[in-house]
C-alpha cells in the first residue's frame, strides 16, 4: 500500500515538528548531573527533568536548579533547599555532606540566596545512568537503538493487527447472528 504524496508530506512535516519540539523540551527542561555533590540522591551522569516553578511553589527539601546571577561559577547548580523562604530567598546545599559541609551561600557556590531571577526549576523526575548508555562502545549504541526501534514497530504492527481483527469480527458478527437464528 502506497500513501498519497500529500499524506506522506504531512507525515514528514509532523515528524520534523515532533523532533524539534522534543529537542526544545530536552534542552529546556532537563539537566545532566555533573559531580557528586548530590550523592546518593543523584549520581554523576543522571538526567533530571525540571518543572518551571515560582518561588512560592518551592518547599523545604525540594531539589531545585538555579543559575546565574546567583551561581558564582555561572553554571546551573542542582541542590536541595535547606532553608529560607520565598520572600527572602532560599539557602541550598548538596546532599553529600562530605563534599558539601555548608550551604552553597557559605561555600561560595552561590553568591546570594536563591531568588526568582535565578530559579530555573524544581526537579520532578530522575533518569538514572543515562550517561552510562552513552559511554557504551560506539557500535553497541546503534544496536540498542535498533532493538528499541524494532520493538516499537513490532508492537505497533501487533496492535494494528489486533484492531483489524476486532473490526473484522464486528463486521461478521451480524451475519453470523443472522445465519445462527435460521
Order of alpha helices (4+ residues) and beta strands (2+ residues): alpha-beta-beta-beta-beta-beta-alpha-beta-alpha-alpha
